Amino acid sequence: MSEIDFGRLLTAMITPFDKEGNVDYAQAEKLAHHLVETGTDTIVVCGTTGESPTLSWDEEYQLFTVIQQAIAGKAKIMAGTGSNSTSEAISATQKAAHLGLDGTLQVTPYYNKPPQEGLYQHFRAIAEAAPELPILLYNVPGRTGCKLEPETVARLAEIPSIIGIKEATGDLDQASQIRALTPAEFEIYSGDDSLTLPLMAVGAKGVVSVASHLVGTHLQKMMQSFTAGNTQEALQIHLQLFPLFKALFLTSNPIPLKSALRLVGLDTGVVRSPLVSGSAELEAKLEVVLKKLGLLN
């Protein structure tokens, strides 16, 4: 197991683009500072929220470097280097290791639907190719069409560099089974903001968050309150933030998030095709939620 503590609040950072659709590295640096200042312990770069399917590997490595330089010593950096090609994931992960990043997020292979033994061999090969880099598994069958079963997670948890899982199945039973089958030090993170508190009740450590771009300090307080035994306070914060959690997924992530950030004065630019900008109707709904939380002037 890794000795690196990734904390409770991991933010799946968006990738800012300029009006021409190019990666805006200067804005990415500013956003990274904002996230650290509002409670983020670890920034996940080039995950789903970062629109990784439309980024080139060269753009991703440049983002890794820029964010690493921007927040050195202030927060951890976890690189999204997963792929549905095992050899490609290995190559990307080795390059992330050479950059000196703190960890890697490894999504389950998408589209090709490997069986459980194929998933085990895939992640094992990546771990063995870059054993110095801690791996957080990413289980999101709603996007990949491929689900890691608890028994497979338990096998993978025996590999020293595989330190935990981002559980985005939306299934509390799945998380409970993983908790029952893995060592206490194997870390479970919610992959859905709205399920952070429920999953902590069944043994999760924290969340890989989208909403933390807007309410990171609130999320940290919620998790700290729960850990300290102040469950009623944690529930109150959860219920206060719940409308935002749902609003940020009114359409494909990160379309609502980029719209919301623009509304609060943190313009991170456009989304890349085939995603499209949020509609006026979406922005009107977001504005109502943001006003209730006091996030708009």
Backbone bond lengths (Angstrom), bond angles and torsions (degrees), N, CA, C in turn:
res aa  C-N    CA-C-N  psi(-1)  N-CA   C-N-CA  omega(-1)  CA-C   N-CA-C  phi
1 M - - - 1.453 - - 1.529 110.71 -
2 S 1.319 116.35 144.06 1.456 122.10 179.67 1.522 110.91 -71.02
3 E 1.316 116.01 145.67 1.458 120.79 174.83 1.523 111.49 -88.40
4 I 1.315 117.76 -2.62 1.460 121.40 179.10 1.528 109.48 -75.39
5 D 1.331 115.51 131.39 1.455 121.00 176.55 1.529 108.10 -99.25
6 F 1.316 116.75 111.88 1.459 120.85 -179.22 1.528 112.48 -84.67
7 G 1.337 116.12 -1.94 1.450 120.03 176.92 1.511 112.96 79.55
8 R 1.333 115.45 -168.79 1.461 121.28 -178.95 1.523 112.90 -98.70
9 L 1.345 115.96 -32.06 1.468 119.37 -174.73 1.524 110.16 -109.02
10 L 1.315 115.34 103.93 1.456 122.29 173.82 1.529 107.23 -104.06
11 T 1.313 117.06 129.75 1.462 120.08 179.78 1.512 110.41 -105.22
12 A 1.339 115.35 125.01 1.464 121.30 173.74 1.522 106.82 -80.39
13 M 1.317 116.92 92.78 1.459 121.93 -169.68 1.518 112.90 -71.96
14 I 1.345 115.71 136.74 1.452 120.00 173.93 1.529 109.57 -70.01
15 T 1.310 116.06 161.82 1.463 121.89 173.35 1.532 108.44 -104.05
16 P 1.321 118.31 113.93 1.467 119.62 177.79 1.529 111.14 -71.05
17 F 1.326 115.54 141.09 1.461 122.03 175.10 1.525 109.02 -124.57
18 D 1.325 116.00 150.96 1.465 119.06 174.65 1.535 109.37 -84.95
19 K 1.328 116.75 -176.19 1.469 120.91 -175.15 1.523 112.54 -63.76
20 E 1.334 116.14 -24.39 1.469 120.37 178.70 1.520 112.13 -87.84
21 G 1.326 116.75 -2.55 1.456 120.05 179.04 1.509 114.37 88.19
22 N 1.341 117.56 10.18 1.459 121.22 176.01 1.527 110.11 -85.09
23 V 1.323 116.81 150.96 1.458 120.06 177.21 1.527 109.25 -61.95
24 D 1.333 115.81 129.02 1.464 121.81 178.84 1.525 107.73 -97.40
25 Y 1.329 115.84 90.97 1.461 120.43 -174.15 1.531 111.89 -67.83
26 A 1.318 117.86 -33.88 1.467 120.56 178.72 1.524 110.36 -65.36
27 Q 1.320 116.57 -40.73 1.461 120.28 178.49 1.527 110.57 -69.93
28 A 1.322 117.05 -33.94 1.467 120.61 176.60 1.525 110.21 -62.10
29 E 1.312 116.58 -40.81 1.466 120.87 178.40 1.530 110.68 -63.01
30 K 1.331 116.22 -44.21 1.468 120.19 178.99 1.524 111.07 -63.12
31 L 1.329 116.00 -41.22 1.453 120.12 179.67 1.527 111.12 -64.75
32 A 1.321 117.25 -40.06 1.463 120.61 177.99 1.525 110.98 -59.72
33 H 1.319 117.04 -42.63 1.471 120.79 176.90 1.525 110.50 -61.39
34 H 1.327 116.76 -43.70 1.467 121.43 178.98 1.526 110.65 -58.99
35 L 1.320 117.24 -43.87 1.459 120.73 -178.21 1.524 111.48 -64.34
36 V 1.313 116.72 -43.44 1.463 120.43 178.99 1.524 110.53 -62.83
37 E 1.324 115.82 -40.04 1.472 120.60 -178.11 1.528 112.92 -70.79
38 T 1.330 117.06 -16.64 1.463 120.37 -178.42 1.527 112.69 -113.91
39 G 1.329 116.92 26.00 1.457 120.14 167.08 1.507 118.62 107.37
40 T 1.318 118.24 -3.48 1.463 119.71 -179.40 1.524 111.28 -69.71
41 D 1.331 116.31 130.59 1.467 121.89 177.16 1.530 111.75 -89.22
42 T 1.326 116.31 -37.29 1.466 122.23 -178.40 1.523 108.73 -139.22
43 I 1.329 116.17 132.40 1.463 120.58 175.40 1.524 109.10 -98.64
44 V 1.328 115.47 124.32 1.454 121.29 176.23 1.528 107.01 -94.08
45 V 1.315 116.12 115.46 1.462 122.02 -175.24 1.532 109.19 -102.68
46 C 1.330 115.62 131.55 1.467 122.27 176.50 1.525 113.07 69.39
47 G 1.329 115.21 42.86 1.450 120.01 168.41 1.521 109.34 -93.25
48 T 1.330 116.62 -163.55 1.462 120.65 179.86 1.526 111.16 -60.20
49 T 1.340 116.62 -44.61 1.462 120.77 -179.95 1.518 111.18 -63.67
50 G 1.324 116.85 -26.29 1.458 121.68 176.84 1.516 113.66 -83.75
51 E 1.333 116.80 10.75 1.466 123.19 178.28 1.529 112.36 57.19
52 S 1.320 115.28 40.25 1.460 120.24 -176.79 1.533 114.36 -57.17
53 P 1.353 119.42 -31.60 1.470 117.08 -179.99 1.519 114.07 -61.52
54 T 1.344 118.05 -20.14 1.464 120.06 -178.76 1.524 112.65 -106.97
55 L 1.329 117.44 6.37 1.462 121.08 177.61 1.527 110.34 -95.93
56 S 1.319 116.17 142.55 1.467 119.73 171.77 1.521 108.27 -78.97
57 W 1.330 116.27 160.53 1.468 118.83 176.91 1.523 110.60 -61.98
58 D 1.333 117.94 -36.68 1.464 119.98 179.03 1.526 110.80 -62.35
59 E 1.333 117.19 -41.24 1.466 120.25 176.84 1.525 110.90 -63.90
60 E 1.311 116.35 -39.43 1.463 119.79 -179.97 1.527 111.25 -64.42
61 Y 1.331 117.28 -45.99 1.466 119.37 179.94 1.520 111.28 -62.92
62 Q 1.327 116.59 -37.59 1.457 119.64 177.32 1.528 110.78 -64.81
63 L 1.311 116.94 -40.00 1.463 120.69 176.51 1.526 111.06 -63.61
64 F 1.327 116.68 -43.13 1.466 119.65 177.41 1.530 110.18 -55.94
65 T 1.319 115.84 -45.62 1.459 121.04 -176.83 1.524 111.65 -66.45
66 V 1.327 115.96 -44.88 1.469 120.45 -178.50 1.525 110.99 -63.33
67 I 1.317 117.33 -45.79 1.469 120.77 -178.46 1.524 110.42 -68.84
68 Q 1.319 116.40 -37.63 1.464 120.25 177.87 1.524 110.74 -60.20
69 Q 1.312 116.58 -45.07 1.462 120.56 179.58 1.523 111.71 -68.37
70 A 1.329 116.62 -33.64 1.462 121.07 -175.44 1.526 112.73 -70.91
71 I 1.337 117.25 -37.90 1.470 118.67 -172.01 1.521 112.87 -120.28
72 A 1.311 117.65 20.85 1.467 121.36 -178.79 1.523 110.82 -51.25
73 G 1.338 115.42 124.93 1.451 120.92 177.67 1.516 114.94 82.15
74 K 1.334 117.39 -6.17 1.468 120.69 -177.40 1.527 112.70 -104.74
75 A 1.316 116.88 -28.23 1.463 122.37 178.82 1.520 108.47 -158.67
76 K 1.317 115.80 163.31 1.456 121.06 177.57 1.530 109.98 -85.21
77 I 1.331 116.13 158.15 1.459 121.81 177.11 1.522 109.49 -123.55
78 M 1.318 115.36 127.10 1.455 121.93 176.80 1.526 107.82 -116.60
79 A 1.319 115.91 126.46 1.458 121.17 -174.93 1.520 111.42 -97.37
80 G 1.330 115.94 130.24 1.458 120.21 172.88 1.519 109.55 -79.25
81 T 1.316 117.12 101.19 1.470 121.10 -177.50 1.524 111.92 -122.99
82 G 1.314 116.35 21.46 1.456 120.12 179.92 1.523 112.52 -76.05
83 S 1.319 115.64 161.07 1.464 121.46 179.79 1.521 108.88 -159.30
84 N 1.337 116.18 161.91 1.464 118.79 172.15 1.521 111.60 -85.17
85 S 1.330 116.06 0.63 1.459 122.44 172.58 1.522 108.13 -109.89
86 T 1.311 117.49 119.45 1.467 120.93 -177.09 1.524 111.24 -60.59
87 S 1.324 117.65 -43.83 1.465 120.07 -178.27 1.530 111.15 -65.00
88 E 1.326 117.09 -36.29 1.461 120.68 178.69 1.521 110.67 -68.79
89 A 1.320 117.11 -41.07 1.460 121.12 178.10 1.527 110.62 -63.95
90 I 1.319 116.68 -39.62 1.467 120.30 178.16 1.521 110.60 -62.58
91 S 1.322 117.26 -47.83 1.461 121.36 -179.11 1.525 111.07 -60.36
92 A 1.326 116.91 -46.32 1.466 120.67 -178.96 1.518 111.17 -65.39
93 T 1.318 117.36 -38.58 1.461 121.50 -178.89 1.524 111.09 -69.55
94 Q 1.306 117.09 -39.31 1.466 120.43 177.04 1.527 111.09 -62.79
95 K 1.332 116.82 -39.13 1.466 119.95 178.28 1.524 110.80 -66.86
96 A 1.337 116.80 -38.05 1.466 120.37 176.80 1.521 110.66 -64.30
97 A 1.320 116.18 -37.83 1.466 120.44 177.74 1.525 110.91 -64.66
98 H 1.331 116.30 -40.52 1.465 120.32 179.74 1.522 111.75 -66.22
99 L 1.340 117.17 -26.14 1.463 120.46 176.85 1.523 112.03 -76.04
100 G 1.319 116.51 -11.87 1.461 119.96 178.94 1.518 113.19 82.50
101 L 1.345 117.61 25.31 1.459 120.05 177.78 1.528 110.24 -72.58
102 D 1.331 116.41 167.82 1.464 120.09 -170.20 1.524 113.91 -88.91
103 G 1.333 117.30 -25.09 1.454 119.46 -177.93 1.513 110.36 -170.61
104 T 1.325 115.06 177.39 1.462 120.19 -179.64 1.523 110.03 -138.13
105 L 1.317 115.48 140.47 1.461 122.87 173.68 1.520 107.55 -97.33
106 Q 1.333 116.47 125.42 1.465 121.68 -175.75 1.517 110.71 -119.31
107 V 1.331 115.55 103.08 1.455 121.09 179.51 1.524 110.52 -72.65
108 T 1.328 115.87 151.01 1.458 119.02 174.03 1.531 109.30 -64.41
109 P 1.317 117.57 141.09 1.470 120.05 178.54 1.526 111.05 -52.38
110 Y 1.309 115.00 135.90 1.455 121.47 -175.09 1.528 110.22 -106.06
111 Y 1.284 115.59 151.11 1.461 126.70 174.80 1.533 114.10 75.10
112 N 1.346 118.01 -44.37 1.468 117.81 -175.25 1.524 113.89 -82.02
113 K 1.328 118.83 -8.28 1.459 124.34 170.54 1.535 114.58 49.61
114 P 1.323 118.18 61.54 1.470 118.89 177.11 1.528 111.11 -68.56
115 P 1.339 117.35 152.30 1.470 120.31 174.18 1.523 109.62 -71.37
116 Q 1.328 116.16 174.73 1.462 120.31 -175.02 1.537 112.41 -59.44
117 E 1.326 117.28 -37.86 1.467 119.14 178.40 1.524 110.41 -66.31
118 G 1.328 117.09 -36.04 1.463 120.25 176.26 1.517 111.44 -64.48
119 L 1.328 117.10 -40.04 1.464 121.26 177.51 1.526 110.44 -63.51
120 Y 1.319 115.82 -43.98 1.466 119.42 179.03 1.528 110.90 -59.83
121 Q 1.313 117.03 -47.86 1.461 120.84 -178.12 1.535 111.18 -66.15
122 H 1.320 117.53 -35.97 1.465 122.54 178.11 1.529 110.54 -59.57
123 F 1.328 116.45 -54.74 1.467 119.81 -176.58 1.531 111.79 -70.43
124 R 1.315 116.26 -33.52 1.460 119.24 177.60 1.526 110.38 -64.21
125 A 1.336 117.09 -41.36 1.466 120.64 -180.00 1.524 111.32 -63.51
126 I 1.316 117.24 -40.03 1.466 120.73 178.44 1.526 110.21 -65.56
127 A 1.326 116.02 -44.48 1.468 120.31 -179.84 1.525 111.51 -61.85
128 E 1.316 117.26 -40.28 1.461 120.83 -178.58 1.529 111.68 -73.04
129 A 1.332 116.87 -26.44 1.466 120.38 -179.19 1.519 112.60 -78.82
130 A 1.339 116.86 -24.09 1.471 120.75 179.26 1.525 108.75 -141.64
131 P 1.340 116.91 66.53 1.466 120.79 -171.64 1.526 114.36 -65.88
132 E 1.348 116.25 -17.40 1.463 119.26 -178.81 1.523 113.13 -79.64
133 L 1.335 117.76 -9.92 1.462 121.40 -174.33 1.531 110.16 -107.39
134 P 1.340 118.02 115.10 1.468 120.64 178.44 1.531 111.62 -60.25
135 I 1.318 115.85 140.30 1.466 122.46 -177.55 1.524 110.32 -113.18
136 L 1.337 115.42 131.06 1.458 121.79 168.78 1.529 107.04 -108.38
137 L 1.315 116.48 115.01 1.458 121.35 177.02 1.531 109.46 -66.16
138 Y 1.321 116.82 153.03 1.459 121.25 -178.72 1.521 108.34 -131.45
139 N 1.320 115.41 109.46 1.453 122.55 -174.71 1.527 109.36 -106.92
140 V 1.331 117.67 100.78 1.467 121.39 -175.41 1.536 109.60 -138.56
141 P 1.336 117.15 71.19 1.462 120.73 -174.41 1.523 114.19 -61.52
142 G 1.334 117.55 -24.02 1.454 119.64 178.64 1.513 112.93 -63.16
143 R 1.324 117.07 -25.29 1.463 121.54 177.48 1.525 112.20 -101.87
144 T 1.322 117.55 -34.80 1.464 120.00 -172.15 1.525 113.85 -95.20
145 G 1.339 116.89 -21.28 1.459 119.29 -173.65 1.508 112.65 73.26
146 C 1.343 115.90 18.37 1.465 121.36 -173.45 1.524 108.58 -143.58
147 K 1.329 117.16 127.36 1.464 121.05 -175.17 1.520 111.44 -119.60
148 L 1.324 115.21 130.86 1.459 121.47 171.47 1.525 108.76 -80.13
149 E 1.304 118.09 119.89 1.451 121.30 178.72 1.545 109.94 -80.38
150 P 1.336 117.16 152.31 1.474 120.29 -177.47 1.519 113.70 -53.31
151 E 1.327 117.44 -37.77 1.468 120.24 -178.98 1.532 111.09 -65.40
152 T 1.334 116.71 -35.68 1.464 120.50 177.52 1.518 110.57 -70.74
153 V 1.323 115.87 -39.68 1.469 119.94 176.02 1.525 110.10 -59.50
154 A 1.326 116.64 -41.70 1.466 120.57 179.91 1.522 111.22 -62.33
155 R 1.322 117.95 -39.47 1.468 121.04 176.67 1.526 110.57 -64.33
156 L 1.313 115.85 -43.04 1.464 120.32 -178.58 1.528 111.27 -68.01
157 A 1.335 116.70 -30.33 1.465 120.82 179.89 1.525 112.31 -64.92
158 E 1.331 117.01 -15.68 1.465 120.73 177.62 1.526 111.90 -77.40
159 I 1.336 117.11 -15.32 1.468 121.48 178.61 1.527 108.41 -81.70
160 P 1.330 118.84 122.26 1.466 121.20 -169.84 1.520 116.12 -53.39
161 S 1.330 118.07 -38.33 1.463 119.11 -174.87 1.529 113.64 -84.08
162 I 1.323 117.78 -7.97 1.475 120.35 176.37 1.521 107.07 -89.72
163 I 1.336 115.53 103.77 1.467 120.86 -166.62 1.530 113.94 -100.85
164 G 1.333 117.71 -9.26 1.450 117.17 -179.04 1.512 112.17 176.61
165 I 1.329 115.22 -170.10 1.458 121.12 -177.12 1.519 110.30 -145.22
166 K 1.317 114.95 139.88 1.464 122.17 168.04 1.522 106.10 -91.61
167 E 1.324 116.53 109.91 1.461 122.27 -175.34 1.519 109.41 -94.63
168 A 1.325 116.04 107.29 1.458 121.08 -179.91 1.524 110.44 -122.53
169 T 1.338 115.28 36.86 1.460 119.55 176.14 1.522 111.33 -85.55
170 G 1.331 116.93 -17.98 1.462 120.98 -175.39 1.516 112.83 72.76
171 D 1.329 116.68 19.91 1.466 122.34 -172.17 1.527 109.21 -120.50
172 L 1.336 116.70 107.75 1.461 120.72 179.61 1.521 111.83 -65.56
173 D 1.323 117.10 -32.91 1.467 119.73 177.82 1.524 110.26 -63.86
174 Q 1.329 116.79 -41.32 1.465 121.10 178.22 1.526 109.87 -58.74
175 A 1.331 116.58 -47.30 1.462 120.10 -179.98 1.521 111.48 -63.42
176 S 1.321 116.95 -39.03 1.470 120.63 178.52 1.522 111.08 -63.55
177 Q 1.327 116.20 -40.97 1.463 120.07 178.67 1.528 111.08 -65.14
178 I 1.332 116.78 -41.93 1.465 119.93 178.51 1.522 109.80 -62.60
179 R 1.335 116.46 -43.06 1.469 119.60 -179.93 1.528 110.79 -62.02
180 A 1.311 116.68 -38.95 1.464 120.68 -178.48 1.520 112.63 -70.44
181 L 1.347 117.00 -26.75 1.461 121.26 -173.47 1.533 114.38 -98.24
182 T 1.327 117.52 -9.00 1.461 120.49 -174.83 1.521 111.68 -117.55
183 P 1.331 117.25 158.37 1.464 120.26 178.06 1.531 111.53 -62.91
184 A 1.307 116.47 156.25 1.465 121.59 -177.34 1.520 111.74 -58.85
185 E 1.341 116.89 -31.41 1.467 119.81 -177.22 1.526 112.94 -79.26
186 F 1.325 117.91 -9.62 1.467 121.44 175.43 1.523 107.34 -74.31
187 E 1.319 116.90 121.48 1.457 120.95 -168.57 1.529 112.22 -93.99
188 I 1.320 115.53 131.74 1.457 121.86 175.57 1.525 108.12 -108.05
189 Y 1.325 115.74 127.60 1.459 121.51 175.67 1.521 109.16 -118.02
190 S 1.316 115.87 137.56 1.450 119.58 174.38 1.518 109.68 -68.52
191 G 1.321 115.87 139.50 1.456 120.28 174.45 1.513 112.19 -98.14
192 D 1.329 116.35 4.96 1.470 122.60 179.84 1.520 108.00 -132.27
193 D 1.337 116.81 125.09 1.464 119.87 179.69 1.525 111.86 -56.29
194 S 1.319 116.72 -40.18 1.457 120.07 -175.12 1.527 113.02 -68.73
195 L 1.330 117.47 -16.34 1.465 120.89 -179.66 1.527 112.90 -106.79
196 T 1.318 117.64 7.24 1.466 120.25 -178.88 1.520 111.58 -57.80
197 L 1.331 116.78 -53.83 1.463 120.00 -177.66 1.523 112.25 -64.52
198 P 1.343 119.51 -47.50 1.466 118.57 176.55 1.526 113.38 -58.33
199 L 1.336 117.24 -39.44 1.466 119.35 -178.95 1.522 111.73 -70.86
200 M 1.323 117.41 -32.80 1.472 118.80 175.63 1.522 110.85 -62.76
201 A 1.324 116.24 -30.59 1.467 120.20 178.69 1.521 112.09 -67.40
202 V 1.350 117.35 -21.27 1.465 119.95 178.27 1.532 110.90 -111.83
203 G 1.334 116.46 21.37 1.459 119.38 168.97 1.508 118.01 109.40
204 A 1.341 118.50 6.24 1.460 119.41 177.32 1.523 110.66 -74.51
205 K 1.324 115.96 154.92 1.463 121.19 -179.94 1.517 111.71 -89.58
206 G 1.338 117.00 -37.62 1.459 119.66 -174.99 1.503 111.03 -173.11
207 V 1.350 116.19 -145.49 1.462 120.87 -173.04 1.517 111.01 -143.48
208 V 1.328 115.69 145.63 1.461 121.55 163.85 1.521 104.62 -97.47
209 S 1.316 115.83 104.65 1.454 122.10 -161.37 1.517 114.28 -103.46
210 V 1.329 114.23 149.88 1.458 123.16 167.86 1.526 109.50 -99.47
211 A 1.335 115.89 -44.72 1.465 121.97 -175.70 1.526 113.05 -64.44
212 S 1.317 117.59 -18.85 1.473 120.51 -178.19 1.520 112.90 -64.37
213 H 1.326 117.91 -15.48 1.466 119.38 171.38 1.525 110.28 -59.74
214 L 1.345 115.97 -27.29 1.459 121.82 -174.43 1.525 113.06 -112.09
215 V 1.332 117.47 -34.18 1.472 120.90 -172.27 1.525 111.64 -135.01
216 G 1.320 116.60 43.40 1.459 120.16 -177.85 1.516 113.14 -59.68
217 T 1.317 117.72 -43.04 1.473 120.21 -178.61 1.525 110.59 -64.27
218 H 1.325 116.90 -36.95 1.463 120.68 178.38 1.529 110.89 -64.92
219 L 1.326 116.27 -42.60 1.460 120.28 -179.88 1.526 111.02 -65.10
220 Q 1.325 116.52 -41.83 1.463 119.21 177.18 1.521 110.56 -60.28
221 K 1.327 116.76 -43.25 1.461 120.08 -179.77 1.514 111.30 -64.19
222 M 1.334 117.18 -40.40 1.459 120.61 178.52 1.523 110.92 -59.81
223 M 1.331 116.71 -47.85 1.461 120.10 -177.65 1.525 111.69 -69.22
224 Q 1.318 117.47 -38.52 1.456 120.71 177.47 1.522 111.24 -65.41
225 S 1.338 116.58 -38.86 1.465 120.23 178.61 1.519 110.56 -64.01
226 F 1.339 116.05 -43.39 1.464 119.00 179.64 1.524 110.59 -62.90
227 T 1.322 116.63 -45.32 1.465 121.10 -178.50 1.527 111.62 -62.67
228 A 1.333 116.18 -33.80 1.466 121.03 179.78 1.526 113.06 -80.89
229 G 1.340 116.60 -1.81 1.454 119.81 179.20 1.514 114.29 92.23
230 N 1.334 117.06 2.64 1.466 120.94 178.72 1.532 109.03 -88.78
231 T 1.321 115.59 67.36 1.461 120.51 -172.08 1.525 112.58 -66.36
232 Q 1.333 116.96 -32.55 1.458 119.35 -179.47 1.527 110.93 -67.11
233 E 1.342 116.27 -40.01 1.462 120.05 177.00 1.527 110.69 -65.77
234 A 1.333 116.12 -41.10 1.461 120.23 178.31 1.528 110.58 -61.55
235 L 1.321 116.86 -42.50 1.462 121.16 178.82 1.523 111.13 -63.68
236 Q 1.315 116.65 -40.43 1.465 120.23 179.79 1.531 111.21 -61.15
237 I 1.333 116.36 -42.26 1.463 120.29 178.62 1.526 110.37 -66.56
238 H 1.332 115.71 -43.18 1.474 120.59 178.27 1.533 110.79 -56.27
239 L 1.317 116.29 -47.41 1.464 120.09 -177.77 1.527 111.41 -67.89
240 Q 1.323 116.13 -33.82 1.462 120.40 177.39 1.528 110.97 -64.76
241 L 1.338 116.31 -39.23 1.456 121.35 -176.12 1.524 113.35 -88.19
242 F 1.322 117.38 -14.40 1.462 121.25 -173.21 1.529 113.51 -54.42
243 P 1.343 120.28 -44.01 1.472 118.76 178.39 1.526 112.98 -59.68
244 L 1.340 117.45 -34.10 1.463 120.74 177.20 1.526 110.24 -68.45
245 F 1.340 116.39 -43.87 1.464 119.95 178.84 1.526 110.80 -53.36
246 K 1.317 116.85 -44.47 1.466 120.86 -177.41 1.528 111.44 -74.99
247 A 1.347 116.71 -37.86 1.467 120.04 -178.58 1.517 112.04 -63.58
248 L 1.331 117.15 -31.68 1.456 120.60 -178.49 1.527 112.79 -73.27
249 F 1.347 115.91 -2.44 1.466 119.54 176.68 1.531 111.19 -128.31
250 L 1.337 115.62 29.71 1.463 119.91 175.22 1.525 111.40 -66.28
251 T 1.323 115.95 -25.39 1.455 122.56 170.61 1.521 106.92 -145.42
252 S 1.308 117.61 -174.43 1.466 121.13 -171.44 1.525 112.28 -57.98
253 N 1.328 114.92 129.38 1.459 122.67 173.94 1.536 109.13 -66.78
254 P 1.347 120.85 135.83 1.464 128.36 8.67 1.527 115.18 -103.88
255 I 1.321 118.52 29.45 1.462 119.85 -179.03 1.534 111.52 -56.64
256 P 1.360 119.04 -51.96 1.470 118.10 -179.81 1.528 113.17 -64.34
257 L 1.327 117.09 -35.85 1.455 119.97 -179.14 1.522 111.49 -64.06
258 K 1.313 117.39 -45.15 1.461 119.29 179.30 1.528 110.97 -64.84
259 S 1.331 117.17 -35.18 1.462 120.41 175.65 1.525 110.37 -65.16
260 A 1.334 116.48 -43.84 1.466 120.86 -179.37 1.520 111.23 -64.70
261 L 1.323 116.73 -41.62 1.467 119.71 179.48 1.530 110.86 -63.53
262 R 1.306 116.78 -38.06 1.465 119.79 177.18 1.532 110.41 -63.71
263 L 1.323 116.74 -39.75 1.462 120.90 -179.55 1.526 112.11 -64.74
264 V 1.342 117.21 -32.48 1.471 119.46 -179.38 1.521 112.41 -93.31
265 G 1.340 117.02 6.46 1.454 120.31 174.60 1.507 115.74 93.31
266 L 1.343 117.23 13.79 1.463 121.52 176.66 1.535 108.04 -114.65
267 D 1.295 116.37 73.23 1.469 121.32 -174.66 1.526 110.13 -71.96
268 T 1.327 115.41 116.94 1.466 120.50 179.86 1.524 111.45 -111.84
269 G 1.330 115.65 16.73 1.451 120.01 171.34 1.507 115.01 83.04
270 V 1.312 114.12 -161.70 1.459 122.67 -173.12 1.525 111.26 -82.43
271 V 1.340 115.23 172.15 1.466 121.19 166.49 1.520 107.00 -101.13
272 R 1.320 115.97 158.63 1.458 120.05 179.94 1.523 111.29 -90.18
273 S 1.319 114.72 143.53 1.457 121.40 174.00 1.540 109.20 -58.19
274 P 1.324 117.95 139.28 1.460 128.91 16.44 1.530 115.67 -87.78
275 L 1.339 119.53 4.67 1.459 119.56 171.45 1.523 108.60 -71.81
276 V 1.338 115.46 158.18 1.463 120.81 179.52 1.523 108.73 -131.58
277 S 1.320 116.26 157.71 1.454 120.94 -178.49 1.525 111.15 -63.00
278 G 1.327 115.37 154.72 1.450 121.00 179.96 1.522 112.06 -65.95
279 S 1.320 115.66 147.36 1.459 121.57 -179.21 1.529 110.50 -78.48
280 A 1.324 115.48 166.84 1.460 120.88 175.94 1.530 110.42 -61.99
281 E 1.331 116.16 -35.89 1.470 120.35 178.22 1.523 111.22 -64.03
282 L 1.333 116.60 -42.52 1.465 120.72 177.52 1.524 110.26 -61.80
283 E 1.320 117.34 -46.98 1.459 120.72 -178.28 1.526 111.49 -62.30
284 A 1.332 117.00 -36.42 1.467 120.36 178.51 1.530 110.47 -64.24
285 K 1.329 116.83 -41.16 1.475 120.47 177.97 1.527 111.06 -66.37
286 L 1.324 116.38 -41.68 1.461 120.19 178.09 1.519 111.35 -63.09
287 E 1.310 115.78 -39.74 1.461 120.37 -177.88 1.524 111.08 -61.27
288 V 1.315 116.98 -39.86 1.466 121.04 178.28 1.530 110.29 -60.77
289 V 1.330 116.46 -46.69 1.465 121.18 -178.27 1.526 110.68 -66.23
290 L 1.322 116.88 -44.25 1.459 121.12 -178.52 1.531 111.61 -64.41
291 K 1.321 117.48 -36.90 1.462 121.20 178.08 1.514 111.37 -64.59
292 K 1.335 116.10 -42.13 1.474 120.02 179.89 1.523 111.95 -62.67
293 L 1.333 115.85 -29.46 1.472 120.28 179.13 1.520 112.16 -88.38
294 G 1.325 116.94 -1.79 1.459 120.51 179.72 1.507 113.69 72.77
295 L 1.345 116.23 26.97 1.459 120.22 -177.62 1.520 113.56 -93.91
296 L 1.354 115.85 -6.91 1.459 120.03 177.42 1.513 109.84 -109.93
297 N 1.307 117.05 144.36 1.459 120.37 176.06 1.528 109.76 -70.03
